[in-house]
Structure formats: C-alpha cells, structure tokens
Amino acid sequence: MKTNRRIFIGTTTMAAGAGILSSFSKDGKSLPHYKPTGNGLKFTFRPFELQLRHVFTIASNSRTTTAVMLTELEWEGVTGYGEASMPPYLGESHQTATKFLSSLNLSQFKDPFKMEEILDYVDAALPGNCAAKAAVDIALHDLVGKLLNQPWHRIWGYSPENTPLTTFTIGIDKSEQVIAKTKEASAFKVLKIKIGGGNDEEMIKSVRSVTKVPLCVDVNQGWKDRQEALDKIFWLKEQGVVFIEQPMAKHDFDDTAWLTQHSPLPILADEAMQRVGDVERLHGVYSGVNCKLMKCTGMREAHKIIEMARSLKMKTLMGCMTETSCGISAAAQLSPIVDWADLDGNLLISNDQFEGMKVLEGKVTLSDLPGIGAKKII
C-alpha cells in the first residue's frame, strides 16, 4: 500500500504538470515551440550573506547573518533565478555549496523542459547538499515558468485566492525586546513565537501584553519531558496558540507520538521532516509536517511532500529559512494548498536582492510574474 501511494503521488504530480505545460503559452493560444537548438543550459552561482534585521534566537543558537548562494540558469536568452539558504544547523555553507555546484555539468542538457531528467541528475550528483540542490531546482522552475510565461501556482492549477495568512516570527529574547518586535509585527494576523529556551511563559506573556492575534509556537526540540510538554501545551492552548512545531528531539518518536495522541493542539514535524520519504515515517507520530524548500531539494520535491501529506490526512505548513524574496516566492507557489504558511524569511532581512511575493493584510499574496513570481532588483 505504501509503495502504491508513492507511485500515485509521483506519477500524478508529473502527469498533471506535463498536461498543463502542454496547454500554456505566451499568447494564451498555443505553447511556444521551444526546441533544443544544441545550446546547453548556462549555470552560474555566487555566494551572498543575508543581514538580519534583529538577532535571531531559537532554542539552540543565535545568529545575525545567513549564508546563501544565488544561482542563475540561462537558456535561449531567458534566465531563471534560484537560491540556497544555509543556516548553520543545516550543515551546509558557502564552501560545501561551491564544491557541489562546481561539480555539476548542466551544459549537457539542451532542453530545460526535461525537468525530471535534469533534477534527477542533480539529486544523484552527491549525497546531502539539499539547499544547494534547491538552488538549481528553483532556478530551473523559474526558467521553465518564464519560457511558458506562467507562474507555477497556475501551472500546477492552484487558485491564488486560496493562499493562507502567513505567520511572522518572534525569536527568543528578553521581554522588552519581544514586546518591541511584536509591536513592529502589528500588521500580521498570526505570529510564530520561538520558545524552548527556558523562558517560555515569559515569551508568551510578553507577546500577549500587546496583541491578541492567534499564535503558533516553534520549540525547536527544546522540551525534554513529555508530561511537562503536555502541561505546557494545555496552557498554550489557553493563550490562543493554534499548533506546536517540533516540541521534542527529532529522533524521539515514542514520546512525540504519545504527545501527539494526548495533545489538544496539532503537533508538526520540523527538524524531523526533510524529504518525501519522511512523510509516511512520520505519519502517526506527528499531526502534520513543515515543508521547506531548503531541506527537501526544492519545488519538485516540496510539491510531492505536500501532496503525500494531504493524501495521509496530515496537516501541512509551508515554511522557510531566512531567505531573499527569490526563495520565499518559490515556496509561496505551493501556499494555496497548505493549511498554514510561515513565509516571512524575506521580511527578516535588510538586504533583499529580489522582489516578489507580498504579504498584504497578513495574507500571502501571489503575483502574476511568470516562473517563481520574483524579479531581481539588485
């Protein structure tokens, strides 16, 4: 049964995409007849460092910058943009991404529409390197979408009006800083609060002193005892929290399954969730999954993850790292079919290189720009 489900998700995803690709065009009448001309894909990349507006603190670490790799994939004069965001806990860096991306020979591919073939090659090139792989995947999706002159949410057949509200993240901090950050986020209709650092109650009470909007919390594996965790969750529900992310260690399946069974709120996998094979493994342990492009190798696999989770009646959250509007806009293409979105990574930085998805009145708002829905501004 599990194998059949995998086959179903994989084949229906590819078939739906192929069918829609065949019907789109630049003029709305027929698909542009792009044919291989003997010119291979041209791939370039460059390291970049994101500057965060505030110190970003979670249960295990703090940082003020995030290393990223910005990529470009060009064919027949059209360029697609991609991004790898590499916070330290992912285990990737400018050095590892440079090594991986330098090993690729994308010029061997003469037809960008052979997306499965290209991305299979990228995924098999070296193990790991998921964010670096996502940088290629996103650039390829952007390129193909631009060649079709359509955004990916439309290629996939999703209704942009169905996008959810997005959370805005408040990192662990002292009470006065938490209050100030919460006030700055007054335009958002739901907030994500980082806890698990030993001052959980102080964090929530500080936020609640200035806003009554719904909250979700991300513990980042910070809780150790399941009964204590359950007691906290009952209290958090009283405070208007709607779901809990990664309350306990990612390898602690037994205690997490017990917590999920007894919790009055959905429990979502974050650190425990990476690639599509994890979804069935986590079914019955968590209520849902947080899908991030940088952990799953990009849009192709994120699409499969969301569809797989939905088929198993699991809740879905489209998440992100601190990223430019390139990565965030790519993730936002999937937002019309998820339960929740946490797509604020571009809003946490001060040196965005792109313009794309907007948050209007707290809601993810997709543009009509083709591809991933972003354009380079710097």
C-alpha positions in Angstrom: 0.0 0.0 0.0 2.8 2.4 0.8 4.5 1.7 -2.5 1.3 2.3 -4.4 0.8 5.6 -2.7 4.3 6.7 -3.6 3.7 5.7 -7.2 0.4 7.5 -7.2 1.9 10.7 -5.9 4.9 10.7 -8.1 3.0 9.8 -11.4 0.1 12.1 -10.8 2.3 15.0 -9.9 4.4 14.6 -13.1 1.3 13.9 -15.3 -0.6 16.9 -14.0 2.4 19.1 -14.6 3.1 17.7 -18.1 -0.5 18.1 -19.1 -0.7 21.7 -18.0 2.6 22.6 -19.5 1.3 21.4 -22.9 -1.6 23.9 -22.8 0.1 27.2 -21.7 1.5 29.8 -24.0 2.8 33.3 -24.1 -0.2 34.5 -26.1 -2.8 32.2 -24.4 -3.3 30.3 -27.6 -0.6 27.7 -28.1 2.6 26.6 -26.4 5.7 28.3 -27.8 7.6 25.8 -29.9 10.8 25.9 -27.9 13.1 23.2 -29.4 16.6 22.1 -28.4 19.0 24.1 -30.5 22.2 22.5 -29.4 22.8 25.1 -26.8 23.1 23.7 -23.3 21.9 25.3 -20.1 24.3 28.0 -18.7 24.6 27.9 -15.0 26.3 30.4 -12.7 26.3 31.0 -8.9 27.7 33.4 -6.4 27.9 33.5 -2.6 26.0 36.1 -0.6 25.3 36.9 3.0 21.9 38.0 4.3 21.9 40.6 7.1 19.1 40.0 9.6 17.2 43.0 11.0 17.3 41.6 14.5 19.4 38.9 16.3 17.6 35.7 15.5 17.5 33.3 18.5 16.0 29.8 18.7 16.3 27.2 21.5 19.7 26.1 20.3 21.5 29.1 18.8 21.6 32.8 17.8 22.8 34.5 14.6 22.7 37.9 12.8 23.5 36.6 9.3 22.7 33.7 7.0 24.9 32.4 4.2 23.1 32.0 0.9 24.1 31.0 -2.7 22.4 32.8 -5.5 22.1 30.9 -8.8 21.2 31.7 -12.4 20.2 29.2 -15.1 20.1 30.7 -18.6 18.8 29.2 -21.9 18.0 30.9 -25.2 18.3 34.4 -23.6 15.9 33.6 -20.7 17.2 33.5 -17.1 15.8 31.7 -14.1 16.9 32.6 -10.6 17.4 30.3 -7.6 18.7 30.4 -4.1 20.2 28.2 -1.4 19.8 29.5 2.2 22.1 27.8 4.6 21.6 28.5 8.3 24.4 26.7 10.3 22.2 23.9 11.6 21.7 22.5 8.0 25.3 21.6 7.8 25.8 23.5 4.5 28.0 26.5 3.8 29.4 28.6 1.0 32.3 26.1 0.9 30.1 23.0 0.6 27.7 24.6 -1.9 30.6 25.8 -4.0 32.0 22.3 -4.1 28.7 20.7 -5.0 27.6 23.3 -7.6 31.0 23.3 -9.3 30.7 19.5 -9.7 27.6 19.8 -11.9 27.6 19.8 -15.7 24.3 21.4 -16.6 25.5 22.4 -20.1 24.9 18.8 -21.1 21.2 19.5 -21.0 19.9 21.1 -24.2 16.2 21.2 -23.2 15.1 22.8 -19.9 11.6 21.2 -20.2 13.2 17.8 -19.4 12.9 18.8 -15.7 12.7 15.3 -14.2 15.9 14.2 -16.1 17.8 17.3 -15.0 16.7 17.3 -11.4 17.3 13.5 -11.1 20.9 14.2 -12.3 21.3 17.0 -9.7 19.9 14.9 -6.9 22.2 12.0 -7.7 25.3 14.0 -8.1 26.4 13.9 -4.4 24.5 12.9 -1.2 23.2 15.7 1.0 23.6 19.3 -0.2 19.8 19.8 -0.1 19.9 23.6 -0.1 22.4 23.7 -2.9 20.2 21.3 -4.9 17.2 23.5 -4.2 19.1 26.5 -5.7 19.2 24.6 -9.0 15.7 23.3 -8.7 14.3 26.8 -8.1 16.3 28.4 -10.9 15.0 25.6 -13.3 11.4 26.1 -12.3 11.8 29.9 -12.7 13.3 29.4 -16.2 10.6 27.0 -17.4 7.8 29.1 -16.0 9.3 32.1 -17.8 9.5 30.2 -21.0 5.8 29.4 -20.6 5.1 32.9 -19.4 3.1 31.5 -16.4 3.7 31.4 -12.6 4.0 27.9 -11.1 0.9 28.2 -9.0 -1.1 28.4 -12.3 0.9 25.6 -14.0 0.1 23.4 -11.0 -3.6 24.5 -11.3 -3.8 26.3 -7.9 -6.1 29.2 -7.1 -4.1 32.2 -5.8 -7.1 33.5 -3.8 -6.7 30.4 -1.6 -3.4 31.4 -0.1 -3.3 31.4 3.7 -2.2 34.0 6.2 1.5 33.9 7.0 3.0 34.0 10.4 5.7 36.5 11.4 8.4 35.1 13.6 9.4 36.5 17.0 12.7 34.9 18.2 13.6 34.2 21.8 14.6 37.4 23.6 14.2 39.4 26.7 10.7 40.7 27.5 11.2 44.3 26.4 12.7 43.2 23.0 9.9 40.7 22.5 7.3 43.4 23.1 9.0 45.8 20.7 9.3 43.1 18.0 5.6 42.2 18.5 4.6 45.8 18.0 6.6 46.0 14.8 4.6 43.0 13.5 1.2 44.6 14.2 0.2 44.2 10.5 0.3 40.4 10.8 -2.8 38.3 11.8 -0.9 35.4 13.3 2.5 35.2 14.9 5.1 32.4 15.4 6.8 32.5 18.7 10.1 30.7 19.3 10.2 29.0 22.6 12.1 26.2 24.3 14.9 28.4 25.7 13.8 28.2 29.3 11.6 31.4 29.3 8.5 30.0 27.6 6.0 31.6 29.8 7.7 35.0 29.8 7.8 34.9 25.9 4.1 34.2 25.6 3.1 36.7 28.3 5.2 39.4 26.7 3.6 38.9 23.3 0.1 38.7 24.9 0.7 42.0 26.7 0.5 43.8 23.3 -1.6 41.6 20.9 -4.5 39.1 20.9 -3.8 37.6 17.5 -3.6 33.8 17.2 -0.2 32.3 17.9 1.8 29.2 16.9 4.9 28.2 18.7 8.1 26.5 17.5 10.0 24.8 20.2 12.9 23.6 18.0 13.4 20.4 20.0 13.7 22.4 23.3 11.4 20.3 25.5 12.8 17.1 27.1 10.0 15.7 29.3 6.7 14.6 27.6 4.4 15.2 30.6 5.9 18.6 31.2 5.5 19.3 27.4 1.8 18.3 27.5 1.1 20.5 30.5 2.7 23.4 28.6 0.6 22.7 25.6 -2.7 22.8 27.6 -1.6 26.2 28.9 -0.5 27.4 25.5 -4.0 26.5 24.1 -5.5 28.8 26.7 -3.2 31.5 25.4 -4.6 31.2 21.9 -1.9 29.0 20.3 -3.1 27.0 17.3 -0.3 24.5 16.7 3.1 23.4 18.1 6.2 22.8 16.0 8.9 20.2 16.9 8.4 20.1 20.7 10.9 17.3 21.4 14.0 15.9 19.8 13.6 14.8 16.2 14.7 11.2 16.9 12.3 10.9 19.9 9.5 9.1 18.1 7.9 7.4 21.1 7.5 10.4 23.3 6.4 12.6 20.4 3.8 10.0 19.3 2.5 9.9 22.9 2.4 13.7 23.0 0.6 14.0 19.7 -2.0 11.4 20.9 -2.8 13.4 24.0 -2.2 17.0 22.8 -5.2 19.3 22.3 -3.3 21.0 19.6 -1.7 19.7 16.3 2.0 18.7 16.6 4.0 19.4 13.5 7.4 18.0 12.5 10.1 20.5 11.6 13.6 19.3 12.2 12.3 15.7 11.9 10.9 16.4 8.4 13.2 16.7 5.4 12.5 14.7 2.3 9.4 13.0 0.8 10.4 9.6 2.3 10.0 11.1 5.8 6.2 11.7 5.4 5.0 8.2 5.8 7.6 7.6 8.5 6.2 10.5 10.5 2.5 9.6 9.9 1.1 8.6 13.3 3.9 10.3 15.1 3.0 13.9 14.2 -0.2 15.6 13.2 1.5 17.2 10.2 4.7 18.4 8.6 6.5 21.6 7.9 7.9 21.5 4.4 10.9 23.7 3.5 12.5 24.0 0.1 15.9 24.2 1.5 15.6 20.9 3.3 13.8 18.9 0.6 15.9 19.9 -2.5 13.3 22.4 -3.9 10.0 22.9 -5.5 9.7 19.5 -7.2 10.0 17.5 -4.0 8.1 20.0 -1.9 5.2 19.5 -4.3 5.4 15.7 -3.7 5.7 16.2 0.0 2.6 18.4 0.3 0.5 16.0 -1.9 1.7 13.0 0.0 0.9 14.6 3.4 -2.6 15.6 2.2 -3.3 12.1 1.0 -2.5 10.8 4.5 -4.8 13.5 6.1 -1.8 15.2 7.7 -1.7 19.0 8.3 0.7 21.0 6.1 2.8 24.0 6.8 4.8 25.7 4.1 7.9 27.1 5.9 11.2 28.8 5.1 14.6 29.9 6.3 15.8 33.4 6.3 15.8 33.9 2.5 15.5 36.6 -0.2 12.3 37.0 -2.0 13.6 34.6 -4.6 13.3 31.5 -2.3 10.2 32.8 -0.5 8.3 33.5 -3.7 9.2 30.0 -5.0 7.8 28.4 -1.8 4.7 30.7 -2.0 3.7 29.0 -5.3 2.6 26.0 -3.2 0.9 28.0 -0.5 -2.7 27.8 -1.9 -2.9 24.1 -0.9 -1.4 24.1 2.6 -3.1 24.6 5.9 -0.7 27.2 7.2 2.2 29.3 5.9 5.3 30.6 7.6 6.8 32.6 4.7 8.3 35.6 6.4 12.0 34.9 5.8 12.5 37.8 3.4 10.9 40.2 5.9 13.6 39.3 8.5 16.5 40.6 6.3 17.7 44.1 5.4 19.4 43.3 2.0 16.9 41.5 -0.2 18.1 41.1 -3.8 14.7 40.3 -5.2 11.1 41.5 -5.3 8.2 39.0 -5.4 5.6 37.6 -3.1 3.9 40.2 -0.9 2.2 40.0 2.4 -0.9 42.1 2.3 -3.1 42.4 5.4 -1.2 39.4 6.8 -2.0 37.2 3.7 0.4 35.5 1.3 -0.3 37.4 -2.0 1.0 35.9 -5.2 1.9 38.0 -8.3 1.3 37.2 -11.9 5.1 37.3 -12.6 6.0 34.1 -14.5 8.1 31.3 -13.0 8.6 31.6 -9.3 7.0 35.0 -9.2 10.1 37.1 -8.4 12.3 39.6 -10.2 15.9 40.6 -9.5 16.2 44.2 -8.3 19.9 44.4 -7.4 
